[in-house]
C-alpha cells in the first residue's frame, strides 16, 4: 500500500484515456484452483471427492448410503402441497362491478341505480333542524350522493347487491 491509487479519468487534464487494468503484478500468483476467478469447491461439500463406490453404482441394501448416492431400491415419494383458496370479496360501491350473477350464473358488469335510504332521511332531518324548512330539506332526495346504490344483473334484472351509505 505504498503506491498511490491511479487518478480518476476526470482528474486527468490531457484527455488521455484511463489506464487499462491488466494482469496482477509479478508478486501475485494465480488464484487457487488454477482457473482465474474460481477456486476449488470447499471440501465439506464433497464435490469432486471420490466416494467408496464407483460412479453409477450404489451401496448394497442394508448399508448406509454416502451423501450424494442413493440406493436403487428406494421408491420416489411425491409430496402434494395444497394451496389455500382465497375468496375475492367484491367491493360494491357507486361504480358498476364485474361479477358472476348468483341467479343466472352469467359473468356480467352490474347495472346501478339509486334509491332513497337511511342516509338520505338523516340528512333531510339535519337540514330541517338547522332551519331549512321550505323545500331546502328535500335536497338530499335529489342528490345521488346521498342515496343507496343498487347493483342489478343486466341479464335477469335481479338485484345482486345493495351498497348502503349508512
C-alpha positions in Angstrom: 0.0 0.0 0.0 2.9 2.3 -0.6 1.7 3.3 -4.0 -1.0 5.9 -4.6 -4.1 4.8 -6.5 -4.3 5.7 -10.2 -6.0 9.0 -10.9 -9.7 9.1 -11.9 -10.3 9.9 -15.6 -11.9 13.2 -14.6 -8.7 14.2 -12.8 -6.6 13.9 -16.0 -6.2 17.1 -17.8 -4.6 16.0 -21.1 -7.6 13.9 -22.2 -5.6 10.7 -22.2 -7.5 7.5 -21.8 -7.6 6.0 -18.3 -5.1 3.3 -17.5 -6.1 -0.2 -18.6 -6.1 -2.8 -15.8 -4.2 -5.9 -16.9 -2.8 -8.9 -15.1 -1.8 -8.7 -11.5 1.7 -7.5 -10.7 4.5 -10.1 -10.6 4.3 -10.5 -6.8 0.9 -12.2 -7.1 0.4 -15.8 -8.1 -2.5 -17.4 -9.9 -5.7 -17.8 -7.9 -6.2 -21.2 -6.1 -7.6 -23.9 -8.3 -5.7 -22.6 -11.4 -8.7 -21.1 -13.1 -8.9 -17.3 -13.0 -11.7 -16.1 -10.7 -12.6 -19.6 -9.4 -11.1 -21.8 -6.8 -11.8 -25.4 -6.0 -15.1 -26.1 -4.1 -14.7 -26.4 -0.3 -14.1 -30.0 0.8 -17.1 -30.0 3.1 -19.5 -30.2 0.1 -17.9 -33.3 -1.3 -17.7 -32.1 -4.9 -15.1 -34.0 -6.8 -14.3 -36.2 -3.9 -14.1 -39.9 -4.7 -16.7 -41.9 -2.9 -16.4 -45.5 -1.7 -18.4 -46.7 -4.8 -17.6 -46.1 -8.4 -19.9 -43.5 -10.2 -23.2 -45.1 -11.2 -23.1 -47.8 -8.6 -24.9 -47.8 -5.3 -24.2 -49.4 -1.9 -25.9 -52.8 -1.3 -29.2 -52.8 0.6 -28.7 -52.6 4.3 -25.6 -50.4 4.2 -25.9 -46.7 4.8 -25.6 -44.6 1.7 -23.0 -41.9 1.4 -24.1 -38.3 0.8 -24.9 -37.9 -2.9 -25.5 -41.6 -3.5 -29.0 -43.2 -3.5 -29.8 -47.0 -3.4 -31.7 -48.4 -6.4 -34.5 -50.0 -4.4 -35.9 -46.8 -2.9 -39.2 -45.6 -4.1 -39.6 -41.9 -5.1 -42.2 -40.1 -3.0 -44.4 -37.4 -4.3 -45.3 -34.6 -1.9 -48.5 -32.8 -2.7 -48.8 -29.3 -1.3 -52.3 -27.9 -1.2 -52.6 -24.2 -1.7 -55.4 -22.5 0.3 -58.0 -20.8 -1.9 -58.5 -17.2 -1.4 -62.0 -15.8 -1.9 -62.1 -12.4 -3.6 -64.6 -10.1 -1.9 -66.3 -7.8 -4.3 -66.4 -4.1 -3.3 -69.9 -2.9 -4.3 -69.7 0.8 -4.3 -71.1 3.5 -6.6 -69.5 2.2 -9.8 -70.5 -1.0 -11.7 -68.6 -4.2 -10.8 -67.6 -7.1 -13.0 -69.0 -10.2 -11.2 -70.9 -13.5 -11.6 -74.6 -13.2 -11.1 -75.8 -15.5 -8.3 -79.1 -16.0 -10.1 -78.3 -16.7 -13.7 -74.6 -17.6 -13.2 -73.5 -15.2 -16.0 -70.3 -13.1 -16.0 -71.8 -9.6 -16.1 -71.0 -6.0 -15.4 -73.6 -4.9 -12.9 -76.0 -2.1 -13.7 -76.5 0.6 -11.0 -79.4 2.8 -9.9 -80.1 4.9 -6.8 -82.8 4.5 -4.1 -83.6 6.6 -1.1 -82.0 5.1 2.0 -81.4 5.9 5.7 -78.6 8.4 4.9 -81.0 10.5 2.8 -83.5 10.7 5.6 -80.8 11.6 8.2 -79.5 14.5 6.0 -83.1 15.7 5.5 -83.8 15.7 9.2 -80.5 17.5 10.0 -81.3 20.2 7.4 -84.8 20.6 8.9 -83.3 21.0 12.4 -80.8 23.6 11.1 -83.7 25.7 9.7 -84.0 24.7 6.1 -87.8 24.4 6.3 -89.3 25.4 2.9 -88.1 22.8 0.5 -84.4 23.0 1.2 -84.6 20.0 3.5 -85.7 17.9 0.4 -82.5 18.5 -1.5 -80.9 15.1 -0.4 -83.7 13.3 -2.2 -82.5 14.9 -5.5 -78.7 14.2 -4.9 -77.4 10.7 -5.9 -74.5 11.2 -3.5 -77.0 10.8 -0.6 -78.8 7.7 -1.9 -78.1 4.0 -1.6 -76.7 2.2 -4.7 -78.5 -0.9 -6.1 -76.5 -3.3 -8.3 -78.6 -5.4 -10.7 -77.8 -8.1 -13.3 -78.5 -6.8 -16.8 -79.5 -10.4 -18.0 -82.0 -11.4 -15.4 -82.8 -8.0 -13.8 -82.3 -9.4 -10.3 -80.7 -7.3 -7.5 -77.2 -8.6 -7.0 -76.1 -6.2 -4.2 -77.0 -3.0 -2.3 -74.5 -0.5 -1.1 -75.9 1.5 1.8 -74.2 4.8 2.7 -75.0 4.4 6.3 
